[in-house]
């Protein structure tokens, strides 16, 4: 029991495991966002294949989409304040 805590209770295990879990979660969220994106079906299929083959591409795409939504909301709030 003490050996398990010594091996799995350290930052050398916890940090990579939590980062891996975060990246897997972000990849799954990007696949869901792709399903809801207003693209043609063929574009969604090609992007889905790209996201499976190169998983970091999905996370970059999701970050770009979040940034674009943020910029759009910032522009709308600036227009409504006048």
Secondary structure, DSSP 8 states (H G I E B T S, - for coil): -HHHHHHHSSHHHHHHHHHHHHHHHHHHHHHHHHHHSS--HHHHHHHHHHHHHSHHHHHHHHHHHHHHHHHHHHHHHHHHT-
